[in-house]
């Protein structure tokens, strides 16, 4: 999915909710993944100048998950360690987005290169 307009950010929430339902997630885990997706998509839109979201359904040891890959071609994150700390912000926000999204997901990777953009890969597994 493209992340180029405000409407795309709403579409992300709907698409991710549908993906969590298809994976059999309960309401709490649905909310966690949708919240993380919303934060990450907004970051790509605002800080990365737009981007893309890919939703996948991986399996591990018989457990289904939802994997989000959010990429942009923006300026990159100059200090990734600080960006993952609550309260750090380069904009007008509260600075909870990246670190908060990491806490909501089970697996979380950030790949960022200055001048080349950022890719976040975040996975939540269906908990039983």
Order of alpha helices (4+ residues) and beta strands (2+ residues): beta-alpha-alpha-beta-beta-beta-alpha-alpha-beta-beta
